[in-house]
Amino acid sequence: MNLRFAKMNGAGNDFVVIDNREGQAALGRQAIERLCDRHRGIGGDGLLAVEPAVNGADFRMRYYNADGGEAEMCGNGARCFARFAGKLAGRTDAVSFETIAGVITAQLIGERVRLQMSRPKDLALGLELPVDGKTVTAHFMNTGVPHAVVIVDNLKELDVHKLGSAIRWHERFAPKGTNANFIQQAKDGSLAIRTYERGVEGETLACGTGVVAAALIANQVLGVSAPVGVRVRGGDVLEVGFERAGGEYNAVTLTGPADFVFEGTIEV
């Protein structure tokens, strides 16, 4: 069959996006992996599928990593999904959609999107992880998907692939593993981040849920206040807003770009 798709990116995190409201694209793991292959397919960090909602939202979002495995949530993908779904529905204000991590509401602001994120959970600070004969201090939070965050002094020179892979597969996060994020605070209080993504199994230019985890953990550990600007490896600055009451976070938002790159048709 010929599959109609859009290629989109959110701060450099790129996706194949399809309208599957009719359920005609029965894509298995191997097909998704091939579509996301940068040499033999369209290329992307993952695939987003628009499906009918089942619990009262406007749409349902299905997100698959580049390895074909389905994930609970993707922040940059969700912004792209919102713009794509808004275009399908002729909406220019807001859309809501169901994810495995919960219902997300997205405000459409031109080419930018502000997501109302699900409530973060499972905060764990100061985890001492044995890695390659050394001890790495990591902090953990689930912002729709699991994230470990490590604060470093020299982000530019860090071997993200080596250390990220070790943390991603660390027994502390077994059996599903975690995404691994590395952050450095600038003099103005903003953050810079690099991320090793689970499912992609490598460093990506951006990870939205990782940015949210980084901002909230920086609030806990470094005392950073909202809104928090976070510069991703792709160069864009995403903004994280939140309200904190004690140890609980509410009204967590992620704002950033969501861009159409091109559209096309591919045989699957």
C-alpha positions in Angstrom: 0.0 0.0 0.0 1.0 3.6 -0.5 1.3 5.5 2.8 0.9 9.2 3.0 3.1 10.9 5.6 4.5 14.1 6.8 8.1 14.6 8.0 8.2 16.9 11.0 10.7 18.0 13.7 10.5 19.5 17.1 13.8 21.3 18.0 15.7 18.8 15.8 14.0 15.7 17.1 12.5 14.4 13.9 9.4 12.2 13.2 7.4 10.4 10.5 3.8 11.4 11.1 0.8 9.6 9.6 -3.0 9.9 9.7 -4.3 6.5 10.8 -7.8 7.4 11.9 -9.2 4.9 9.4 -6.9 2.1 10.7 -5.6 1.2 7.3 -1.9 1.4 8.2 -1.3 -1.8 10.2 2.4 -1.1 10.8 4.4 -3.8 12.5 7.7 -3.3 14.3 9.8 -4.1 11.3 7.9 -1.7 9.0 8.2 1.2 11.5 11.9 0.5 11.9 12.3 0.6 8.1 10.3 3.9 7.7 12.5 5.5 10.4 15.8 4.2 8.8 17.8 7.2 7.5 19.3 5.2 4.6 16.5 3.0 3.3 13.4 4.8 4.6 12.1 8.3 5.3 14.3 8.7 8.4 13.3 9.8 11.9 13.8 9.4 15.6 10.3 7.9 15.8 6.9 7.5 14.2 3.7 9.3 15.3 0.2 7.9 14.3 -3.0 9.9 14.6 -5.9 7.6 15.7 -9.4 8.1 17.0 -9.8 9.0 20.6 -11.4 6.4 22.9 -11.8 8.4 26.2 -13.2 11.8 25.1 -10.2 13.7 23.8 -9.9 15.0 20.2 -7.4 12.3 19.1 -5.3 9.5 20.2 -1.5 9.6 19.8 0.5 6.5 19.2 4.3 7.0 19.4 6.9 4.4 18.2 10.6 4.8 18.7 12.9 4.2 15.7 13.4 0.6 16.8 9.7 0.0 16.3 8.8 -0.3 20.0 5.9 1.8 21.3 6.7 4.3 24.0 4.4 6.0 26.5 5.1 9.6 25.5 7.4 11.9 23.6 7.4 15.7 24.4 8.8 16.9 21.1 6.8 14.4 19.2 3.6 15.5 21.0 4.2 19.1 19.8 4.5 17.8 16.2 1.5 15.6 16.7 -0.5 18.6 17.9 0.3 20.7 14.9 -0.4 17.8 12.5 -3.7 16.9 14.2 -4.7 20.6 14.3 -4.1 20.8 10.6 -6.3 17.7 10.1 -9.1 19.2 12.2 -8.8 22.8 10.9 -7.9 23.9 14.5 -5.7 26.9 15.2 -6.3 27.2 19.0 -5.9 23.9 20.8 -6.2 20.2 20.6 -6.3 17.4 23.1 -5.1 13.8 22.7 -4.7 10.6 24.6 -1.4 9.0 25.2 -0.3 6.0 27.3 1.0 8.5 29.8 -2.4 10.3 30.0 -4.4 13.0 28.2 -2.3 15.9 26.9 -3.7 19.4 26.0 -1.8 21.4 23.5 -2.1 25.1 22.8 -1.3 26.0 19.2 0.8 29.3 19.0 1.6 29.7 15.4 4.6 27.4 14.7 5.1 26.8 18.4 3.1 24.6 20.7 2.6 24.7 24.5 1.9 21.3 26.0 0.1 20.8 29.3 2.1 17.7 30.5 0.9 14.9 32.6 2.0 15.0 36.3 5.5 13.8 36.9 6.1 10.9 39.2 8.7 8.6 40.8 11.2 11.3 41.8 14.4 9.9 43.2 17.3 12.1 44.0 21.0 11.3 44.6 21.2 7.8 43.1 24.8 6.5 43.2 25.3 4.4 40.1 28.5 2.3 39.7 29.6 2.9 36.0 32.9 1.7 34.6 34.6 1.6 38.0 33.4 5.1 38.9 30.3 6.4 40.8 27.9 8.6 38.9 25.3 10.6 40.8 22.0 10.6 38.9 18.5 11.9 39.7 15.4 10.2 38.4 11.9 11.3 37.3 9.2 9.9 35.1 7.7 12.7 33.0 5.7 10.4 30.8 8.7 8.2 30.2 11.6 7.4 32.6 14.6 9.8 32.7 17.8 9.8 34.6 19.5 13.3 34.9 23.2 13.8 35.6 24.6 17.3 36.4 28.0 17.8 34.7 30.6 20.6 34.5 31.7 20.1 30.9 28.8 19.2 28.7 30.6 19.9 25.5 33.4 17.3 26.0 31.2 14.6 27.5 31.1 11.2 25.8 27.3 11.0 25.8 27.1 7.8 23.8 29.3 5.8 26.2 28.0 7.2 29.5 24.4 7.5 28.2 24.4 3.9 27.1 25.8 2.7 30.4 23.1 4.5 32.4 20.3 3.6 29.9 21.0 -0.1 30.5 22.0 0.1 34.2 20.6 -2.6 36.4 19.1 0.2 38.7 16.6 0.9 35.9 15.9 -2.7 34.8 14.0 -4.2 33.1 12.8 -1.4 30.8 15.8 0.9 31.2 15.8 4.7 31.1 16.6 7.7 29.0 19.9 9.4 30.1 20.2 13.2 30.2 23.2 15.4 31.0 22.8 19.0 32.0 25.0 22.0 32.7 23.8 25.3 34.3 24.8 28.5 32.6 25.6 31.7 34.5 22.2 33.2 33.7 20.5 30.1 35.4 19.4 28.5 32.2 20.3 24.9 31.3 22.0 23.1 28.4 21.2 19.5 27.9 22.3 16.5 25.9 20.3 13.3 25.8 20.8 9.6 25.0 17.4 8.3 24.1 16.1 4.8 24.9 14.7 3.2 21.7 16.8 5.4 19.4 19.9 4.0 21.2 21.9 7.1 20.6 22.1 10.9 21.2 19.4 13.0 19.6 19.2 16.7 19.0 16.4 17.1 21.5 14.1 15.2 23.9 11.1 17.0 25.2 10.2 14.8 28.2 14.0 14.9 29.0 13.9 18.7 29.0 11.0 18.6 31.4 12.7 16.1 33.7 15.9 18.2 33.6 14.1 21.4 34.5 12.2 19.9 37.4 15.3 18.2 38.8 17.3 21.4 38.4 14.5 23.0 40.5 15.0 20.4 43.2 18.8 20.3 43.2 20.0 23.7 41.9 17.1 25.8 43.0 16.2 27.0 39.5 12.8 28.7 39.3 10.1 28.6 36.6 10.0 29.3 33.8 13.2 27.4 32.9 14.9 27.8 29.5 16.7 24.7 28.3 19.0 24.7 25.3 19.0 21.4 23.4 21.8 20.1 21.3 20.0 21.2 18.1 20.3 24.8 19.2 16.6 25.6 20.1 15.6 26.8 23.6 12.6 25.0 25.1 10.7 26.5 28.0 9.4 24.6 30.9 6.8 26.0 33.2 5.5 24.5 36.5 4.0 25.2 39.9 5.5 23.4 42.9 3.7 22.8 46.2 6.0 20.9 48.6 7.4 18.0 46.6 4.5 17.9 44.1 4.5 19.6 40.7 1.4 20.9 38.9 0.6 22.8 35.8 3.8 21.5 34.1 4.1 22.9 30.5 6.6 22.5 27.7 6.8 25.1 25.0 8.8 24.9 21.8 8.8 24.7 18.0 7.0 22.0 15.9 7.9 22.3 12.2 6.7 20.7 9.0 9.7 19.6 6.8 8.0 17.9 3.8 5.2 15.6 2.9 5.2 12.5 0.6 4.0 9.0 -0.2 6.0 5.8 0.4 5.2 2.2 -0.4 5.0 -0.1 2.6 
